[in-house]
Amino acid sequence: MDTVSQMRGLHPNGEMAIIGYLIGATIAIAVLPLVPFILLYLLIDRLTGVGSDRGR
């Protein structure tokens, strides 16, 4: 008696792809307001050089 079902092969699941795209779009929209702060942080970090190994 087999307790594991047979493999039917890999095939795309359209419903799960749509759900994944919706989740990704929601996360992107939620993070969008943080982009200016991230860019400001990167600019300040680049100008000050704090935490970099450029001097070595």
Summary of the structure (lengths in Angstrom):
residues: 56
radius of gyration: 22.9
end to end distance: 66.6
largest distance: 68.3
contacts: 73
relative contact order: 0.06
helix: 62%
strand: 0%
